[in-house]
Amino acid sequence: MKAITEVVISLFDLVEAEGRLLRQKTLKTIAISLLMTVAAVLFLTSLVLLMAALYNFLIQYWSLPTVLLVTANAGLVLTGGVTWYVRHLSQRL
């Protein structure tokens, strides 16, 4: 009877320790996910501002259709670069 009691107590101790570890890892994962979301929003905002700066710079020297064409192509190149980078990272995982 004493052996069964010790096994049950050991089992509950193990469950408690695993629960604490799970809670700790869950909180860490949530924190990392939130920070990555903030980083993604800041990155996208930076890209939009970069495109706006390129547009405002080029509009001083070229006609509007040319500026729109160059800005759109720059946006496509940036989008392709980010897409390639994400695919490259996902293949490594």
N, C-alpha and C positions, 0 to 999 in steps of 0.2 A: 504494500500500500504506500509505503514511504517512497519507493522508487517511482511510482506513478505520479505522486504529488510533485516530486522533483522534476520529472519530465514536463508536467503541465506548467510549472512555474518557469522552467527554462524556455518553454515554447512561448509563453506570454512575454517574457523578457526579450526574446528574439523579435517577436511581433512589434513590441514597443520600440526597440532600436531601429528596426526596418521602417517603421512609421515615421520616426524622427528624420531618418535619412531621406525618405521619400519627400517629406515636407520641405526639407532643406534644398533638395535638388529641384523640386517644383518651383520654389521661390526664385532660385537662381535662373532657371529656364525662363520664367516670366520676365524677370528683370532684363535678361539678355534680349529677349524678344522685343520688349518695349524700347530698349536702346537702339536696336537695329531698325525698328520702325521710325524712330526719330531721325536716325541717320539717313534712311531712305527718303524721307520727306525733305530734309535739308539738301540732299543730293539733287533731287528733282527740282527744287526751288533754285538751286545754283545753276542748273542747266537752263531753266527758263530765263533767268537773269542774264546768262551768257548769250543766249539767242537774242534777247532784247538789246543787249549792248552791241552785238554784231550788227543788228538791223539799224540801230541809231547811228553807228559809225559809218556804215556803207551808204545810208540814205543821203549823206552829205556829198558824196562823190558820184554816185551812179543814179540812174533813173529807177523809179519804183518797181517796174517789172523785173529788172535785173537784180535788184536787192532782194525781192521776194524769192526769186529763183535761187540765189546763192544762199539765203538764210534757210530755205526749205531743204536744200541739199546738205547744208551743215547739220541741220536737225536729223536728217536721215542717216548721216554718217555717225553722229553721236548715238542715235538709237541702235544702229547696227553694232557699234563698238560695245555698248552696254549689253546687248543681247548676246554677242559672242562671248563676252566675259562671263556672263551668268551660265551659259551653256558649258563653257570650259570648266567653271567651278563645279557644276552639277555632275560632270563626267568624272571628276576626281573623287567624288564622294562615294 
